[in-house]
Amino acid sequence: MRKKAKEHGAKLRIEGLAAGESLKGKRVAISDDVCTTGGSALSAIDEVRAEGGEIVLVLAIVDREEGAERLMRTHGLAFDALYRAHEFIPEGFERLPPAIR
């Protein structure tokens, strides 16, 4: 699922389907490179569900640990990440408040 179709290649928002194939009845995993609050993933989830897909997992490469996991769980969705922010941030390091980023 892409925010908008790419200008090149297949030019599709939803990728991985054969021509004429739909998401109806399909089990779908949503993948995201970096999850912060989870808002982008939730938008993709809504679109996949609207097309008849069943979300079975939301998987991030990096979870910034700023609410994405909590949001997915409140929506009854399984969430996992390959890496979490605390694995990269040194102990005692103060992150900038969201208003400053």
N, C-alpha and C positions, 0 to 999 in steps of 0.2 A: 504494500500500500504506500503510495507516494502522496505528498501534499498536492502535487500537480504532476501531470504527465511530463516525462522528459521530452526534450525537443528532438532527440535522436532515438535510434533503436526502435523498439516496439511501440513507443509513445503511449503506454498504458499506465493508469494509476494502480491497478491491481495486477501484479505480475505472477507468473507461474501457471497460468491456465492455458490449455490448448484452445485453438480457435473455436469459438462457439460454446465453450465450456463455461459453466457458471459456478458460483460458490454454494449454491443451494445444496444443503445436506452435507457439506464438506466440513471436516474438522480442521481448524485453522490455528496456526501459531503466528502471533504477531511478533516480529523482531524489530528492535530499535538499536541504533548504535549507542546512544547515550540517553538515559531517562533521567529527567529532573523531577518535575511534578507529575508526569504521566499524562498530561493533557493531550499531547500529540498522539500517543498510543490510544487513548480513549476515543479520540476522533476516528482513528482507523478502525477501532473495534465497532463503533456505531455503524460505520459504512459496511463492514464485513457482515455484521448481523442483518443490516437492511437488505443485503444481497442473499440472505439465507444461510450464511456460514455460522458454524458453532466455534467459538473461541475456546481453545483448550489450554493455551499457555501464552503468556506475554514474557518474552525473553529479551533482556538488554545485554549489550556487551559490557557497558558500564552503567551502574546505578549510582547516581550522584548522592543518593540517600537524602533527598529533599522532598519526599512525599509520594513518589511513584508507587512504591510497593504498598503503602497504606491505601492509596486510592484504588489500586487494582483489587486488593482484598475486600474493600468496602463494596465493590461491585461483584464480589464472588468469583474473582478470577485468580488463577494461579500465576505467580510472578516469580521469576528468577533472574539472576544476572551472573555473567561470567566473572565480573570484577565489581567490587564496591568501592566507593570513594575512600573509605577509611584505610583501604589497602595501599593507597597512593599518598595520602596526606600524613605528614609526620605528626607524631604525638605532640600535643601542645600547640600545634599550628592553629591560628585563629582564621577561619574563613571570613571573607568580607561579607557583611550583611547584604541581602538581596538588593536593597536600594542603591548600594554603591557599585555593584557589578556592572 
